[in-house]
Amino acid sequence: MGTVEEVAARVSAARAEAVARGETFYPGPSRVHLAAFPPKERWDDWVELDSQDWPRRTERHYLLVPTTCFNCESACGLLAYVDRDTAQVRKFEGNPEHPGSRGRNCAKGPATINQVTDPDRILQPLKRVGARGAGRWEPVSWDEALDDIAGRIRTAIVEGRRNEIMYHVGRPGEDGFTERVLASWGVDGHNSHTNVCSSGARAGYHLWTGIDRPSPDHASADVILLISSHLEAGHYFNPHAQRVMEAKQRGAKLIVFDTRLSNTATHADVWVSPQPGSEPAILLAIVAHLLRTGRYDREFMRRWWNWAEYLAAEHPDRPATFEEFEAVLGELYAPYTFELAEQESGVGAGTIARIAELVAGAGTRLSTHTWRSASAGNLGGWQVARTLFLLNAMLGAVATPGGTYPNAWNKFVPRPLYTPPHPQTWNELTWPLEYPLALNEMSFLLPHFLKEGRGKLDVYFTRVYNPVWTNPDGLSWMEVLTDEAMVGLHVALTPTWSETAFLADYVLPMGLGPERHDLHSYEQYDGQWVAFRQPVLRAARERLGQQVSDTREVNPGQVWEENEFWIELSWRIDPDGCLGIRRYHESQKEPGTKLSVDEYYGWIFEHSVPGLPAAAAADGLTPLAYMRRYGAFEIRAGVGPVHEQEVPADELIEVGEDEYGRVYTRAPAPMSPNVVPTATPEPDAQGRRPVGVRVDGVVRRGFPTPSGKLEFYSRTLAAWGWREQAVPGYQRSHVHPAAMEPDQLVLISTFRLPTQIHTRGGNAKWLDELAHTNPLWIHPQDATRIGVGAGDLVRVETEIGAFVVKAWVTEGIRPGVVACSHHMGRWKLGSAERGQRQMMATVDLTRDDGRWRMTRLAGVAPYESGDPDTARIWWSDVGVHQNLTFPVHPDPISGQHCWHQAVRVRRAGPDEAYGDITVDTAKAHEVYRRWLALTLPADRHSPDRTRRPYWLMRPLKPAKDVFALPFAPAVDPDGTNR
Ligand code: SF4
């Protein structure tokens, strides 16, 4: 085989030879050499031999219909192979017309067919029978369910109980449709899973750039630094992974920080396994090295950092010059020697020095990325992103080829048909006063807020979300979801059974990726694209000349798509239009009739996506027909450094300017901006909107931060009481060795398995066969000390409970650290009439007040169904649900749940069995109260009598006036705001 470099060289040579022979690359946006891609001209009748009929040469004729994958957030393109004889989908492969995924998928994309044909999927609306959670159901018509739900929502709105309506989303898979629906209802009812996922990283990026995600240009980088498992399971997994590998084939160096030897780490040129939470210490040692050796981009820093503001705020007695700032910076980070980083991280000083040299040599071609991982594991994890992006900001590797962009520049969110006004209400169940700077809703604290009587829910939607299983402290969720005084009506919108759906009043079957409409755009390279998820059988029928007006006509059973559901529900909430809701769901072409998805998306494609109407016309298609046929459209490639763009004179009307060059205007915001920043920077005192920043005399677009520059210094953090955290720094984690008892280990619980999909992996048989268990990774030294070998049972004790799992002894983890994937451990109660049978163990769950005990009754087993493969299930183990035993750990700034746990691990006793779980939810509430005490609430620390800085992003932002605190802020006993 040879080394990776040798293999890469052979691949490159083969490519060059292919080109020399006249072989062409796929002419569409994928621009890659994979001859097997069906040319789009033949998508109406693509012929393949039926592999299952071999040796007979039976031809199969297919309509190829694009959609996008719904099995992670990457939204890779899929092509459904719709058999022209049976009008059914036979398989899914990659869509070469999709510029992000370029025809490629991971294992989870093609496994979509398993989800579609899963014999256990929910095919009709169901209503509970008996007590909530008793596990008994009866079919109900869509009409009955809609009328009941709509009636309750209408009553809540009419009675002024808007905050009792909540929609809680797991996998969104779309850009803004549901926020728009909620805004049309006038409710601040959006809740998300983000604070158990990515808020830590988002906070770090947002504070720097005003935009909450990075867009690393891996393909053009010389050095790639990843703090996550991006090649196998990280953010934008397949689209990023293929570009990382392209860069490696060119000779780029890959550096991976991952305490666990992930598949990504195995591909690294330099892999380090730091003590969890020490990552910022290593990054700051690299920063100190750059400063010591002068290997940073002075001019970029001088022009684009808010250093002048920092000096004025923190060093007013020193000269306000960039040279002085450099001196201050040197002093600030001088303590971060390689030796100190070694002491904190356990990574050798020499290795860190080598990484520092690689980074220093990258110049503007340094692409970096962290997501989840360390930023989601640790108290102060948001500083991982802040210190990582500091490297880019020092090298000027921001929005450069091979550098890292703010994501909004590599993403395009089109303007929708209607934009309802911002809701005139603030929901403290999701945005409580204690977390004024949280990047997203404090979703995982909801059970505790409900238990404390902070509010109640009348109608609660969980949508492709399974908090009982996904969130920490799932049994506290179970306690509130079974209490009708706290949650009046629970509606689960889901394509598959879940631990949470079992606790619903209505289970409503929603479409999978090939059964629903969604529009999306994600940052995967320096370009902007939109892609269209669609019900493929509907598109196929329409291509054959049939008209389909309701997706239920083509989906399996009574499975619906959500957009049609939300439009119908909104009409039933406001049947006569007097609440002002219905008009946002009416046809514009035929007022008084319902808006159709065709009209909704047709309008967007026609009016809001630059270049699409012309491209469609060139093919003789309408923009909607173009998207239905090809599934994706690249708006532009090579967006470049938007911050450097000069602001045109016509956008500079009655300008104002602050002392640091932030420029404000009275010109209205352009309707179709080149970029769509996710932040809304504060207007100035005269109500003018920020439009740019003056740099060396020229007004440039800048960044959507308060200063318009990259914010090395966050005046927001300083003003809201966190002055000591206002610049990138290192805060010791809650699992730092100094914070733990000598007999405790750190448990890393956050890692994904590359071939699983959270809850929806449960009904994908190929994936289940590949990955169905989650042993505890444990280093041989620890295993020897504890006295266990591979396969032995160990008991893992957390602050609130314990679980029993198998050990996997491996040198792929640091001594003192254990790891267990969160992708496993699905379960259903023995009393459940229905449920998923390929990946759910059957358990007994008992409760004695707050003390819960789960024991396993049975693993999975073969069973007869319409799919012969279910009789071939050979595995019984489905892993252990560790998240039940974790208390909540909300970071006081970002709001991110800090997943890492300090645990004790011992050999399981003779009376303990695999899958045993014990939890004390009273203790869980105590831990919640302890972490709550770390916060600086808005009512005591707001500098301006608002609940939250207006410029910070918020999905579904309420109207500006409801940001005001409804009362005067309290003052700390010492009269200060800290
Ligand atoms: S990376 Fe895999 S799971 Fe994610 S969208 Fe692409 S094909 Fe689907």
Boltz pocket constraint, residues with backbone or C-beta under 6 A from the ligand:
constraints:
  - pocket:
      binder: B
      contacts: [[A, 69], [A, 70], [A, 71], [A, 72], [A, 73], [A, 74], [A, 75], [A, 76], [A, 101], [A, 104], [A, 105], [A, 106], [A, 107], [A, 108], [A, 109], [A, 110], [A, 236], [A, 237], [A, 238], [A, 239]]
      max_distance: 6.0
